[in-house]
Amino acid sequence: MRIKDILKILCSSLLLLNFTGCSSDDDPDMPPPADDITTDGMVIYEANPALFGETQALNGLTAQLPRIKKLEANVLWLMPIFQQGEKNAVGSPYCVKDYRAINPAYGTLSDLKALVTKAHAEGMLVILDWVANHTAWDHAWTTEHKDWYTQDANGNIVSPPGMGWDDVADLNYDNTAMRAAMQEAMLYWLTEADIDGFRCDHAEGVPNDFWKETITKLRAAKSTLLMLAEGSQTALYDAGFDMLYAWNFAYKLQDVYAGSASVANLYDTHRSELASVTDKRLLMRYSTNHDMASEKSPVQAYQTKEGAFSAFVASISMGGCPMIYSSQELAYDKALSFF
């Protein structure tokens, strides 16, 4: 399918969707919004620090905050800034060696504090990407607290079962001491760097009762906390998260541009994701993210620069909280791995 044909279909379908699917007032299947939704009016900018400098990346990001602000972003989501593991590693920032240490390639704690201070001055919140499901194999816990990890029948620590993530070790949430240590590490960043919340990686891999207890404690420390879960299970709302992913929409949107799905399929996906959501602002909307951009840049996924832009417009026209992934505003034309 040619891009101009896709654009025509999207333009006509978006008109329909704006009348039938994007307003809780006009949509009989959409529950009315809550009186006080903290996510109302938010636009998230997902920043991969590695894209802002081979060294001193946090300072490079701080320097670009005015430009990011011009994109109407008011929430800065920092992909994991922590010291990365080296044992069995594949270069992923989601392989965390120390929850309280910043990756030296990115900068220092003082650099992070300066970034947060500048972001707050720009009217922006700052949330950290938190990896609670697993750690690096050379995290100190693997030797100091082996019982904090999931083990096989022979007592060997294992990777998260069924995920193929061999670079990380699976944490055991039956262990109350480990839970307490995880909570303390999260609280550290609220008090030490004035962080405004967390995007929680693979949130569905961690028990909801942990999230509920932890978010309650975090909110006791900072009432305006923003909690974003990487997941789509609505039980995460009950655990205290403010926002989930519109998980399937972006992938189906790419299928439409590839000609393997129809706009009707896209609309069905949209309606399905709204089915259990009390307010559509509680869904994060995007046309790409760090995972998707590692496989195809938006320009590749949506055929052209114009296609990439129209796909972003389509995604944020469906209601919800828009998210921009760092680099997509530059129309980067090649896959950009975050590893």
VEXNUKOL-574292 format. One record per residue (C-alpha): chain; x, y, z. Coordinates in Angstrom, 1 decimal. Layout:
N
<node><mol>A</mol><u>X</u><v>Y</v><w>Z</w></node>
...
END
This chain:
339
<node><mol>A</mol><u>0.0</u><v>0.0</v><w>0.0</w></node>
<node><mol>A</mol><u>1.3</u><v>3.4</v><w>-0.9</w></node>
<node><mol>A</mol><u>1.9</u><v>6.0</v><w>1.8</w></node>
<node><mol>A</mol><u>-0.5</u><v>8.5</v><w>0.3</w></node>
<node><mol>A</mol><u>-3.2</u><v>5.8</v><w>0.4</w></node>
<node><mol>A</mol><u>-2.5</u><v>5.1</v><w>4.0</w></node>
<node><mol>A</mol><u>-2.7</u><v>8.8</v><w>4.8</w></node>
<node><mol>A</mol><u>-6.1</u><v>9.1</v><w>3.1</w></node>
<node><mol>A</mol><u>-7.4</u><v>6.2</v><w>5.1</w></node>
<node><mol>A</mol><u>-6.0</u><v>7.4</v><w>8.4</w></node>
<node><mol>A</mol><u>-7.4</u><v>10.9</v><w>7.8</w></node>
<node><mol>A</mol><u>-10.9</u><v>9.6</v><w>7.2</w></node>
<node><mol>A</mol><u>-10.7</u><v>7.1</v><w>10.0</w></node>
<node><mol>A</mol><u>-9.4</u><v>9.6</v><w>12.5</w></node>
<node><mol>A</mol><u>-12.4</u><v>11.8</v><w>11.8</w></node>
<node><mol>A</mol><u>-14.6</u><v>8.9</v><w>12.7</w></node>
<node><mol>A</mol><u>-12.5</u><v>8.0</v><w>15.7</w></node>
<node><mol>A</mol><u>-12.6</u><v>11.5</v><w>17.0</w></node>
<node><mol>A</mol><u>-16.3</u><v>11.4</v><w>17.0</w></node>
<node><mol>A</mol><u>-16.7</u><v>7.8</v><w>18.3</w></node>
<node><mol>A</mol><u>-13.7</u><v>6.8</v><w>20.2</w></node>
<node><mol>A</mol><u>-11.7</u><v>9.7</v><w>21.6</w></node>
<node><mol>A</mol><u>-14.1</u><v>11.5</v><w>23.8</w></node>
<node><mol>A</mol><u>-15.6</u><v>10.1</v><w>26.9</w></node>
<node><mol>A</mol><u>-18.6</u><v>12.4</v><w>26.4</w></node>
<node><mol>A</mol><u>-19.3</u><v>11.1</v><w>22.9</w></node>
<node><mol>A</mol><u>-18.4</u><v>7.4</v><w>23.5</w></node>
<node><mol>A</mol><u>-21.2</u><v>5.4</v><w>25.2</w></node>
<node><mol>A</mol><u>-18.7</u><v>2.6</v><w>26.1</w></node>
<node><mol>A</mol><u>-16.3</u><v>5.0</v><w>27.8</w></node>
<node><mol>A</mol><u>-16.8</u><v>5.6</v><w>31.5</w></node>
<node><mol>A</mol><u>-16.7</u><v>9.3</v><w>32.6</w></node>
<node><mol>A</mol><u>-13.3</u><v>10.6</v><w>33.7</w></node>
<node><mol>A</mol><u>-12.4</u><v>10.8</v><w>37.4</w></node>
<node><mol>A</mol><u>-12.5</u><v>14.2</v><w>39.0</w></node>
<node><mol>A</mol><u>-8.7</u><v>14.3</v><w>39.6</w></node>
<node><mol>A</mol><u>-6.5</u><v>12.5</v><w>37.2</w></node>
<node><mol>A</mol><u>-2.8</u><v>13.4</v><w>37.7</w></node>
<node><mol>A</mol><u>-1.9</u><v>12.4</v><w>34.2</w></node>
<node><mol>A</mol><u>-4.2</u><v>14.9</v><w>32.5</w></node>
<node><mol>A</mol><u>-2.3</u><v>17.1</v><w>30.1</w></node>
<node><mol>A</mol><u>1.0</u><v>15.1</v><w>30.4</w></node>
<node><mol>A</mol><u>3.3</u><v>14.5</v><w>27.5</w></node>
<node><mol>A</mol><u>6.2</u><v>12.1</v><w>28.2</w></node>
<node><mol>A</mol><u>9.6</u><v>12.3</v><w>26.6</w></node>
<node><mol>A</mol><u>11.5</u><v>9.0</v><w>26.9</w></node>
<node><mol>A</mol><u>15.2</u><v>9.9</v><w>27.0</w></node>
<node><mol>A</mol><u>17.9</u><v>7.4</v><w>26.3</w></node>
<node><mol>A</mol><u>20.9</u><v>9.1</v><w>28.0</w></node>
<node><mol>A</mol><u>23.3</u><v>7.3</v><w>25.7</w></node>
<node><mol>A</mol><u>22.0</u><v>9.4</v><w>22.8</w></node>
<node><mol>A</mol><u>23.0</u><v>12.6</v><w>24.5</w></node>
<node><mol>A</mol><u>26.7</u><v>12.0</v><w>24.7</w></node>
<node><mol>A</mol><u>29.3</u><v>9.3</v><w>24.9</w></node>
<node><mol>A</mol><u>30.4</u><v>10.9</v><w>28.1</w></node>
<node><mol>A</mol><u>28.6</u><v>13.3</v><w>30.5</w></node>
<node><mol>A</mol><u>25.3</u><v>12.2</v><w>29.0</w></node>
<node><mol>A</mol><u>23.3</u><v>13.7</v><w>31.8</w></node>
<node><mol>A</mol><u>24.8</u><v>17.1</v><w>31.3</w></node>
<node><mol>A</mol><u>24.2</u><v>16.8</v><w>27.5</w></node>
<node><mol>A</mol><u>20.5</u><v>16.1</v><w>28.3</w></node>
<node><mol>A</mol><u>20.3</u><v>19.0</v><w>30.7</w></node>
<node><mol>A</mol><u>21.6</u><v>21.3</v><w>27.9</w></node>
<node><mol>A</mol><u>18.8</u><v>20.1</v><w>25.6</w></node>
<node><mol>A</mol><u>15.9</u><v>20.5</v><w>28.1</w></node>
<node><mol>A</mol><u>14.7</u><v>23.8</v><w>26.5</w></node>
<node><mol>A</mol><u>14.5</u><v>22.0</v><w>23.1</w></node>
<node><mol>A</mol><u>12.6</u><v>19.1</v><w>24.6</w></node>
<node><mol>A</mol><u>10.3</u><v>21.5</v><w>26.4</w></node>
<node><mol>A</mol><u>9.4</u><v>23.0</v><w>23.0</w></node>
<node><mol>A</mol><u>8.0</u><v>19.6</v><w>22.0</w></node>
<node><mol>A</mol><u>5.4</u><v>20.3</v><w>24.7</w></node>
<node><mol>A</mol><u>6.9</u><v>17.5</v><w>26.9</w></node>
<node><mol>A</mol><u>6.4</u><v>18.0</v><w>30.6</w></node>
<node><mol>A</mol><u>7.5</u><v>14.6</v><w>31.9</w></node>
<node><mol>A</mol><u>11.1</u><v>13.4</v><w>31.4</w></node>
<node><mol>A</mol><u>11.5</u><v>9.6</v><w>31.6</w></node>
<node><mol>A</mol><u>15.1</u><v>8.6</v><w>32.0</w></node>
<node><mol>A</mol><u>15.9</u><v>5.1</v><w>30.7</w></node>
<node><mol>A</mol><u>18.0</u><v>3.3</v><w>33.3</w></node>
<node><mol>A</mol><u>20.9</u><v>5.5</v><w>34.5</w></node>
<node><mol>A</mol><u>22.4</u><v>3.0</v><w>36.9</w></node>
<node><mol>A</mol><u>25.7</u><v>1.2</v><w>36.8</w></node>
<node><mol>A</mol><u>25.5</u><v>-1.6</v><w>34.3</w></node>
<node><mol>A</mol><u>26.6</u><v>-5.2</v><w>34.9</w></node>
<node><mol>A</mol><u>29.4</u><v>-6.8</v><w>33.0</w></node>
<node><mol>A</mol><u>29.1</u><v>-10.5</v><w>33.8</w></node>
<node><mol>A</mol><u>27.1</u><v>-12.3</v><w>31.1</w></node>
<node><mol>A</mol><u>26.2</u><v>-8.8</v><w>29.8</w></node>
<node><mol>A</mol><u>25.0</u><v>-7.8</v><w>26.4</w></node>
<node><mol>A</mol><u>25.2</u><v>-4.0</v><w>26.9</w></node>
<node><mol>A</mol><u>21.6</u><v>-3.5</v><w>28.1</w></node>
<node><mol>A</mol><u>20.9</u><v>-0.6</v><w>30.6</w></node>
<node><mol>A</mol><u>18.2</u><v>-2.9</v><w>32.0</w></node>
<node><mol>A</mol><u>21.0</u><v>-5.0</v><w>33.5</w></node>
<node><mol>A</mol><u>21.5</u><v>-3.2</v><w>36.7</w></node>
<node><mol>A</mol><u>24.6</u><v>-3.8</v><w>38.9</w></node>
<node><mol>A</mol><u>23.9</u><v>-1.2</v><w>41.6</w></node>
<node><mol>A</mol><u>20.5</u><v>0.4</v><w>42.2</w></node>
<node><mol>A</mol><u>22.2</u><v>3.3</v><w>44.0</w></node>
<node><mol>A</mol><u>25.1</u><v>4.1</v><w>41.6</w></node>
<node><mol>A</mol><u>24.9</u><v>6.1</v><w>38.4</w></node>
<node><mol>A</mol><u>26.6</u><v>4.8</v><w>35.2</w></node>
<node><mol>A</mol><u>29.9</u><v>6.8</v><w>35.2</w></node>
<node><mol>A</mol><u>29.5</u><v>7.2</v><w>31.4</w></node>
<node><mol>A</mol><u>26.4</u><v>9.3</v><w>32.1</w></node>
<node><mol>A</mol><u>27.8</u><v>11.4</v><w>34.9</w></node>
<node><mol>A</mol><u>27.5</u><v>11.8</v><w>38.7</w></node>
<node><mol>A</mol><u>24.8</u><v>12.2</v><w>41.3</w></node>
<node><mol>A</mol><u>25.5</u><v>15.9</v><w>41.2</w></node>
<node><mol>A</mol><u>24.8</u><v>15.9</v><w>37.4</w></node>
<node><mol>A</mol><u>21.5</u><v>14.1</v><w>38.0</w></node>
<node><mol>A</mol><u>20.5</u><v>16.6</v><w>40.7</w></node>
<node><mol>A</mol><u>21.3</u><v>19.5</v><w>38.3</w></node>
<node><mol>A</mol><u>19.2</u><v>17.8</v><w>35.6</w></node>
<node><mol>A</mol><u>16.3</u><v>17.4</v><w>38.0</w></node>
<node><mol>A</mol><u>16.6</u><v>21.0</v><w>39.2</w></node>
<node><mol>A</mol><u>16.6</u><v>22.4</v><w>35.6</w></node>
<node><mol>A</mol><u>13.7</u><v>20.1</v><w>34.6</w></node>
<node><mol>A</mol><u>11.7</u><v>21.4</v><w>37.5</w></node>
<node><mol>A</mol><u>12.5</u><v>24.9</v><w>36.6</w></node>
<node><mol>A</mol><u>11.1</u><v>24.1</v><w>33.1</w></node>
<node><mol>A</mol><u>7.9</u><v>22.8</v><w>34.6</w></node>
<node><mol>A</mol><u>8.8</u><v>19.2</v><w>34.0</w></node>
<node><mol>A</mol><u>8.7</u><v>16.1</v><w>36.1</w></node>
<node><mol>A</mol><u>11.5</u><v>13.5</v><w>36.1</w></node>
<node><mol>A</mol><u>10.9</u><v>9.8</v><w>36.4</w></node>
<node><mol>A</mol><u>13.5</u><v>7.0</v><w>36.6</w></node>
<node><mol>A</mol><u>13.2</u><v>3.7</v><w>34.7</w></node>
<node><mol>A</mol><u>13.2</u><v>1.1</v><w>37.5</w></node>
<node><mol>A</mol><u>14.1</u><v>-2.6</v><w>36.9</w></node>
<node><mol>A</mol><u>12.6</u><v>-4.5</v><w>39.9</w></node>
<node><mol>A</mol><u>12.3</u><v>-8.0</v><w>38.3</w></node>
<node><mol>A</mol><u>16.0</u><v>-8.8</v><w>38.0</w></node>
<node><mol>A</mol><u>19.5</u><v>-7.6</v><w>38.5</w></node>
<node><mol>A</mol><u>22.9</u><v>-8.0</v><w>36.8</w></node>
<node><mol>A</mol><u>24.8</u><v>-11.2</v><w>37.5</w></node>
<node><mol>A</mol><u>27.5</u><v>-9.2</v><w>39.2</w></node>
<node><mol>A</mol><u>25.2</u><v>-7.3</v><w>41.5</w></node>
<node><mol>A</mol><u>26.4</u><v>-7.6</v><w>45.1</w></node>
<node><mol>A</mol><u>23.2</u><v>-9.3</v><w>46.1</w></node>
<node><mol>A</mol><u>24.1</u><v>-12.4</v><w>44.1</w></node>
<node><mol>A</mol><u>26.9</u><v>-13.2</v><w>46.5</w></node>
<node><mol>A</mol><u>25.8</u><v>-11.5</v><w>49.7</w></node>
<node><mol>A</mol><u>22.1</u><v>-12.6</v><w>49.6</w></node>
<node><mol>A</mol><u>21.8</u><v>-15.6</v><w>47.3</w></node>
<node><mol>A</mol><u>18.4</u><v>-16.4</v><w>48.8</w></node>
<node><mol>A</mol><u>17.1</u><v>-13.1</v><w>47.3</w></node>
<node><mol>A</mol><u>17.1</u><v>-14.8</v><w>43.9</w></node>
<node><mol>A</mol><u>15.1</u><v>-17.5</v><w>42.2</w></node>
<node><mol>A</mol><u>17.1</u><v>-20.8</v><w>42.2</w></node>
<node><mol>A</mol><u>16.8</u><v>-24.1</v><w>40.4</w></node>
<node><mol>A</mol><u>16.7</u><v>-27.5</v><w>42.1</w></node>
<node><mol>A</mol><u>20.5</u><v>-27.5</v><w>42.5</w></node>
<node><mol>A</mol><u>20.5</u><v>-24.1</v><w>44.2</w></node>
<node><mol>A</mol><u>21.8</u><v>-22.2</v><w>41.2</w></node>
<node><mol>A</mol><u>20.4</u><v>-18.7</v><w>40.6</w></node>
<node><mol>A</mol><u>18.4</u><v>-18.5</v><w>37.3</w></node>
<node><mol>A</mol><u>17.5</u><v>-16.0</v><w>34.7</w></node>
<node><mol>A</mol><u>13.8</u><v>-14.9</v><w>34.5</w></node>
<node><mol>A</mol><u>12.0</u><v>-18.1</v><w>33.3</w></node>
<node><mol>A</mol><u>10.8</u><v>-18.2</v><w>29.7</w></node>
<node><mol>A</mol><u>12.1</u><v>-14.7</v><w>28.9</w></node>
<node><mol>A</mol><u>15.4</u><v>-15.4</v><w>27.2</w></node>
<node><mol>A</mol><u>17.1</u><v>-12.7</v><w>29.3</w></node>
<node><mol>A</mol><u>20.3</u><v>-14.6</v><w>30.0</w></node>
<node><mol>A</mol><u>22.2</u><v>-11.4</v><w>31.0</w></node>
<node><mol>A</mol><u>20.2</u><v>-11.0</v><w>34.2</w></node>
<node><mol>A</mol><u>19.3</u><v>-12.9</v><w>37.4</w></node>
<node><mol>A</mol><u>15.7</u><v>-13.3</v><w>38.5</w></node>
<node><mol>A</mol><u>14.8</u><v>-11.9</v><w>41.9</w></node>
<node><mol>A</mol><u>12.8</u><v>-13.9</v><w>44.5</w></node>
<node><mol>A</mol><u>9.8</u><v>-11.9</v><w>45.7</w></node>
<node><mol>A</mol><u>9.0</u><v>-14.5</v><w>48.4</w></node>
<node><mol>A</mol><u>11.9</u><v>-13.0</v><w>50.3</w></node>
<node><mol>A</mol><u>10.8</u><v>-10.2</v><w>52.5</w></node>
<node><mol>A</mol><u>14.3</u><v>-8.8</v><w>53.1</w></node>
<node><mol>A</mol><u>14.8</u><v>-8.4</v><w>49.4</w></node>
<node><mol>A</mol><u>11.5</u><v>-6.6</v><w>49.1</w></node>
<node><mol>A</mol><u>12.5</u><v>-4.2</v><w>51.8</w></node>
<node><mol>A</mol><u>15.9</u><v>-3.5</v><w>50.2</w></node>
<node><mol>A</mol><u>14.2</u><v>-2.8</v><w>46.9</w></node>
<node><mol>A</mol><u>11.8</u><v>-0.3</v><w>48.5</w></node>
<node><mol>A</mol><u>14.7</u><v>1.4</v><w>50.3</w></node>
<node><mol>A</mol><u>16.6</u><v>1.8</v><w>47.0</w></node>
<node><mol>A</mol><u>13.6</u><v>3.4</v><w>45.3</w></node>
<node><mol>A</mol><u>13.0</u><v>5.7</v><w>48.3</w></node>
<node><mol>A</mol><u>16.7</u><v>6.8</v><w>48.1</w></node>
<node><mol>A</mol><u>16.2</u><v>8.5</v><w>44.7</w></node>
<node><mol>A</mol><u>13.1</u><v>10.4</v><w>46.0</w></node>
<node><mol>A</mol><u>15.0</u><v>11.8</v><w>48.9</w></node>
<node><mol>A</mol><u>18.5</u><v>12.2</v><w>47.4</w></node>
<node><mol>A</mol><u>17.7</u><v>13.5</v><w>43.9</w></node>
<node><mol>A</mol><u>14.1</u><v>14.7</v><w>44.2</w></node>
<node><mol>A</mol><u>12.8</u><v>12.3</v><w>41.6</w></node>
<node><mol>A</mol><u>9.1</u><v>12.5</v><w>40.8</w></node>
<node><mol>A</mol><u>8.3</u><v>8.9</v><w>40.2</w></node>
<node><mol>A</mol><u>9.2</u><v>5.8</v><w>38.2</w></node>
<node><mol>A</mol><u>8.5</u><v>3.9</v><w>35.0</w></node>
<node><mol>A</mol><u>8.6</u><v>0.3</v><w>36.1</w></node>
<node><mol>A</mol><u>10.1</u><v>-2.1</v><w>33.7</w></node>
<node><mol>A</mol><u>8.3</u><v>-5.5</v><w>33.2</w></node>
<node><mol>A</mol><u>5.9</u><v>-4.5</v><w>36.0</w></node>
<node><mol>A</mol><u>3.8</u><v>-7.6</v><w>35.4</w></node>
<node><mol>A</mol><u>6.7</u><v>-9.8</v><w>36.3</w></node>
<node><mol>A</mol><u>6.7</u><v>-8.5</v><w>39.9</w></node>
<node><mol>A</mol><u>3.8</u><v>-9.4</v><w>42.3</w></node>
<node><mol>A</mol><u>1.1</u><v>-6.8</v><w>42.6</w></node>
<node><mol>A</mol><u>1.1</u><v>-6.9</v><w>46.4</w></node>
<node><mol>A</mol><u>4.7</u><v>-5.7</v><w>46.3</w></node>
<node><mol>A</mol><u>3.8</u><v>-2.8</v><w>44.0</w></node>
<node><mol>A</mol><u>0.8</u><v>-1.9</v><w>46.2</w></node>
<node><mol>A</mol><u>2.9</u><v>-1.8</v><w>49.4</w></node>
<node><mol>A</mol><u>5.8</u><v>0.0</v><w>47.8</w></node>
<node><mol>A</mol><u>3.8</u><v>2.7</v><w>46.0</w></node>
<node><mol>A</mol><u>1.9</u><v>3.4</v><w>49.3</w></node>
<node><mol>A</mol><u>5.3</u><v>4.0</v><w>51.0</w></node>
<node><mol>A</mol><u>6.6</u><v>6.0</v><w>48.1</w></node>
<node><mol>A</mol><u>3.6</u><v>8.3</v><w>48.1</w></node>
<node><mol>A</mol><u>4.0</u><v>8.8</v><w>51.8</w></node>
<node><mol>A</mol><u>7.4</u><v>10.3</v><w>50.9</w></node>
<node><mol>A</mol><u>6.1</u><v>12.2</v><w>47.9</w></node>
<node><mol>A</mol><u>2.4</u><v>12.7</v><w>47.4</w></node>
<node><mol>A</mol><u>2.7</u><v>13.9</v><w>43.8</w></node>
<node><mol>A</mol><u>4.4</u><v>10.8</v><w>42.6</w></node>
<node><mol>A</mol><u>3.9</u><v>9.6</v><w>39.0</w></node>
<node><mol>A</mol><u>4.0</u><v>5.8</v><w>38.5</w></node>
<node><mol>A</mol><u>4.0</u><v>4.4</v><w>35.0</w></node>
<node><mol>A</mol><u>3.9</u><v>0.6</v><w>34.5</w></node>
<node><mol>A</mol><u>5.3</u><v>-1.2</v><w>31.5</w></node>
<node><mol>A</mol><u>2.3</u><v>-3.5</v><w>31.1</w></node>
<node><mol>A</mol><u>-1.3</u><v>-3.6</v><w>30.2</w></node>
<node><mol>A</mol><u>-2.9</u><v>-5.6</v><w>33.0</w></node>
<node><mol>A</mol><u>-5.5</u><v>-3.4</v><w>34.6</w></node>
<node><mol>A</mol><u>-4.8</u><v>-5.0</v><w>38.0</w></node>
<node><mol>A</mol><u>-1.7</u><v>-2.7</v><w>38.0</w></node>
<node><mol>A</mol><u>-4.1</u><v>0.2</v><w>38.5</w></node>
<node><mol>A</mol><u>-5.3</u><v>-1.4</v><w>41.7</w></node>
<node><mol>A</mol><u>-1.7</u><v>-1.8</v><w>42.8</w></node>
<node><mol>A</mol><u>-1.3</u><v>2.0</v><w>42.6</w></node>
<node><mol>A</mol><u>0.0</u><v>2.8</v><w>39.2</w></node>
<node><mol>A</mol><u>-1.3</u><v>5.9</v><w>37.5</w></node>
<node><mol>A</mol><u>-0.7</u><v>4.8</v><w>33.9</w></node>
<node><mol>A</mol><u>-0.2</u><v>1.7</v><w>31.7</w></node>
<node><mol>A</mol><u>0.9</u><v>1.2</v><w>28.1</w></node>
<node><mol>A</mol><u>-1.5</u><v>1.2</v><w>25.2</w></node>
<node><mol>A</mol><u>0.5</u><v>-1.9</v><w>24.5</w></node>
<node><mol>A</mol><u>-0.9</u><v>-3.3</v><w>21.2</w></node>
<node><mol>A</mol><u>-1.9</u><v>-0.1</v><w>19.4</w></node>
<node><mol>A</mol><u>1.5</u><v>0.9</v><w>18.2</w></node>
<node><mol>A</mol><u>2.3</u><v>-2.6</v><w>16.9</w></node>
<node><mol>A</mol><u>-1.1</u><v>-2.7</v><w>15.1</w></node>
<node><mol>A</mol><u>-0.4</u><v>0.7</v><w>13.7</w></node>
<node><mol>A</mol><u>2.9</u><v>-0.5</v><w>12.2</w></node>
<node><mol>A</mol><u>0.9</u><v>-3.4</v><w>10.6</w></node>
<node><mol>A</mol><u>-1.5</u><v>-0.9</v><w>9.0</w></node>
<node><mol>A</mol><u>1.4</u><v>0.9</v><w>7.4</w></node>
<node><mol>A</mol><u>2.9</u><v>-2.4</v><w>6.3</w></node>
<node><mol>A</mol><u>-0.3</u><v>-3.3</v><w>4.6</w></node>
<node><mol>A</mol><u>-0.9</u><v>-6.4</v><w>6.8</w></node>
<node><mol>A</mol><u>-3.7</u><v>-4.9</v><w>8.9</w></node>
<node><mol>A</mol><u>-6.7</u><v>-2.7</v><w>8.2</w></node>
<node><mol>A</mol><u>-7.7</u><v>0.5</v><w>9.9</w></node>
<node><mol>A</mol><u>-10.7</u><v>-1.5</v><w>11.2</w></node>
<node><mol>A</mol><u>-8.3</u><v>-3.8</v><w>12.9</w></node>
<node><mol>A</mol><u>-6.6</u><v>-0.8</v><w>14.4</w></node>
<node><mol>A</mol><u>-9.9</u><v>0.5</v><w>15.7</w></node>
<node><mol>A</mol><u>-10.7</u><v>-2.9</v><w>17.2</w></node>
<node><mol>A</mol><u>-7.4</u><v>-2.8</v><w>19.0</w></node>
<node><mol>A</mol><u>-8.1</u><v>0.7</v><w>20.3</w></node>
<node><mol>A</mol><u>-11.5</u><v>-0.3</v><w>21.6</w></node>
<node><mol>A</mol><u>-10.1</u><v>-3.4</v><w>23.2</w></node>
<node><mol>A</mol><u>-7.5</u><v>-1.5</v><w>25.1</w></node>
<node><mol>A</mol><u>-10.0</u><v>1.0</v><w>26.4</w></node>
<node><mol>A</mol><u>-12.4</u><v>-1.8</v><w>27.6</w></node>
<node><mol>A</mol><u>-11.2</u><v>-1.9</v><w>31.2</w></node>
<node><mol>A</mol><u>-9.8</u><v>1.5</v><w>31.6</w></node>
<node><mol>A</mol><u>-11.6</u><v>4.1</v><w>33.7</w></node>
<node><mol>A</mol><u>-10.2</u><v>7.0</v><w>31.8</w></node>
<node><mol>A</mol><u>-8.3</u><v>6.9</v><w>28.5</w></node>
<node><mol>A</mol><u>-5.8</u><v>9.4</v><w>29.9</w></node>
<node><mol>A</mol><u>-4.5</u><v>6.5</v><w>32.0</w></node>
<node><mol>A</mol><u>-3.0</u><v>4.9</v><w>28.9</w></node>
<node><mol>A</mol><u>0.4</u><v>6.0</v><w>27.4</w></node>
<node><mol>A</mol><u>0.2</u><v>6.4</v><w>23.6</w></node>
<node><mol>A</mol><u>3.2</u><v>6.2</v><w>21.2</w></node>
<node><mol>A</mol><u>4.1</u><v>5.2</v><w>17.7</w></node>
<node><mol>A</mol><u>7.6</u><v>3.9</v><w>18.8</w></node>
<node><mol>A</mol><u>9.7</u><v>3.3</v><w>21.9</w></node>
<node><mol>A</mol><u>13.2</u><v>2.1</v><w>22.7</w></node>
<node><mol>A</mol><u>12.3</u><v>-1.6</v><w>21.9</w></node>
<node><mol>A</mol><u>10.5</u><v>-0.9</v><w>18.7</w></node>
<node><mol>A</mol><u>13.1</u><v>1.6</v><w>17.5</w></node>
<node><mol>A</mol><u>15.8</u><v>-1.0</v><w>18.0</w></node>
<node><mol>A</mol><u>14.2</u><v>-3.1</v><w>15.3</w></node>
<node><mol>A</mol><u>13.0</u><v>-0.4</v><w>13.0</w></node>
<node><mol>A</mol><u>13.3</u><v>3.4</v><w>13.1</w></node>
<node><mol>A</mol><u>9.9</u><v>5.2</v><w>12.8</w></node>
<node><mol>A</mol><u>10.9</u><v>6.2</v><w>9.3</w></node>
<node><mol>A</mol><u>11.5</u><v>2.5</v><w>8.4</w></node>
<node><mol>A</mol><u>8.4</u><v>1.3</v><w>10.2</w></node>
<node><mol>A</mol><u>6.1</u><v>3.9</v><w>8.7</w></node>
<node><mol>A</mol><u>7.7</u><v>4.0</v><w>5.2</w></node>
<node><mol>A</mol><u>8.8</u><v>7.7</v><w>5.1</w></node>
<node><mol>A</mol><u>9.3</u><v>10.7</v><w>7.3</w></node>
<node><mol>A</mol><u>5.8</u><v>11.9</v><w>6.5</w></node>
<node><mol>A</mol><u>4.5</u><v>8.4</v><w>7.4</w></node>
<node><mol>A</mol><u>6.3</u><v>8.5</v><w>10.7</w></node>
<node><mol>A</mol><u>4.8</u><v>11.9</v><w>11.5</w></node>
<node><mol>A</mol><u>1.3</u><v>10.8</v><w>10.5</w></node>
<node><mol>A</mol><u>1.6</u><v>7.6</v><w>12.6</w></node>
<node><mol>A</mol><u>2.5</u><v>9.7</v><w>15.6</w></node>
<node><mol>A</mol><u>-0.5</u><v>12.0</v><w>15.0</w></node>
<node><mol>A</mol><u>-2.7</u><v>8.9</v><w>14.7</w></node>
<node><mol>A</mol><u>-1.4</u><v>7.5</v><w>18.0</w></node>
<node><mol>A</mol><u>-1.9</u><v>10.6</v><w>20.0</w></node>
<node><mol>A</mol><u>-5.3</u><v>11.4</v><w>18.4</w></node>
<node><mol>A</mol><u>-6.8</u><v>8.3</v><w>20.2</w></node>
<node><mol>A</mol><u>-6.8</u><v>9.9</v><w>23.6</w></node>
<node><mol>A</mol><u>-4.3</u><v>9.1</v><w>26.3</w></node>
<node><mol>A</mol><u>-0.9</u><v>10.5</v><w>27.3</w></node>
<node><mol>A</mol><u>1.4</u><v>11.0</v><w>24.3</w></node>
<node><mol>A</mol><u>5.0</u><v>9.7</v><w>24.5</w></node>
<node><mol>A</mol><u>7.9</u><v>10.8</v><w>22.4</w></node>
<node><mol>A</mol><u>11.0</u><v>8.6</v><w>22.2</w></node>
<node><mol>A</mol><u>14.3</u><v>10.5</v><w>21.9</w></node>
<node><mol>A</mol><u>15.4</u><v>10.4</v><w>18.3</w></node>
<node><mol>A</mol><u>12.0</u><v>10.1</v><w>16.7</w></node>
<node><mol>A</mol><u>11.7</u><v>13.9</v><w>16.5</w></node>
<node><mol>A</mol><u>14.8</u><v>13.8</v><w>14.3</w></node>
<node><mol>A</mol><u>13.3</u><v>11.4</v><w>11.8</w></node>
<node><mol>A</mol><u>16.2</u><v>9.0</v><w>12.3</w></node>
<node><mol>A</mol><u>16.2</u><v>6.6</v><w>9.3</w></node>
<node><mol>A</mol><u>17.9</u><v>3.6</v><w>10.8</w></node>
<node><mol>A</mol><u>17.3</u><v>1.2</v><w>13.7</w></node>
<node><mol>A</mol><u>18.9</u><v>2.6</v><w>16.8</w></node>
<node><mol>A</mol><u>19.6</u><v>-0.1</v><w>19.3</w></node>
<node><mol>A</mol><u>19.7</u><v>0.9</v><w>23.0</w></node>
<node><mol>A</mol><u>22.1</u><v>-2.0</v><w>23.8</w></node>
END
